[in-house]
């Protein structure tokens, strides 16, 4: 009986051991499959997220590219249609179209010089001054010449000892019976070869020329600024803007 019992116990032990081995293998296999499934899900989620991220990046790049192409096409198409637009204009509109093209061409040259000489600011400034700057500086000095006239011929100016040949003033000479010419010489005044009528004509012409050049200069500066803003609007693809947006855009440019 003892032998039989021991044999039964041994058989039961072997059976339980085999069952445990099988169960452990099944559990291990299940855990491996679970881990693999989780890894696949994680990988799929990561791939899905990367896909959407890549798609978003491509969308942004595509949008930027389209916007860049649109901006280029706005300015390019506008300049390309110049001849057709110029042929249809008349009078002042034709002149405006002509000078607009000249300003746009100069802006293009400035951008091109800036691109070529981005590492040499000194040479870039020199090129700009030689090409454009001195011309505008000279043009801006013309109204200043008119101011010089008033400075030179003011009461305390360098010519304050000169008088017109019909000047009736004796300049404080109280000598009895002295004539005007002698009084001027005694007081150190020189009488010029023209009278007050000629001088008034000179003053009138000077004032007229000065005001005309000052008005032209102011108009040209405002006109140039407007065209620069128009160029930048076309460059960046800006359409119609409100007054506030327009002012903000101008501030960003300058």
Protein Blocks (a to p, Z undefined) as FASTA:
>chain_A
ZZmmmmmmmmmmmmmmmmmmmmmmmmmmmmmmmmmmmmmmmmmmmmmmmmmmmmmmmmmm
mmmmmmmmmmmmmmmmmmmmmmmmmmmpghjllmmmmmmmmmmmmmmmmmmmmmmmmmlm
klmmmmmmmmmmmmmmmmmmmmmmmmmmmmmmmmklmklmbccfkbcbgghpabghiafk
lmmmmnopacdfbdfklmmmmmmmmmmmmmmmmmmmmmmmmmmmmmmmmmmmmmnopacd
dfklmmmmmmmmZZ
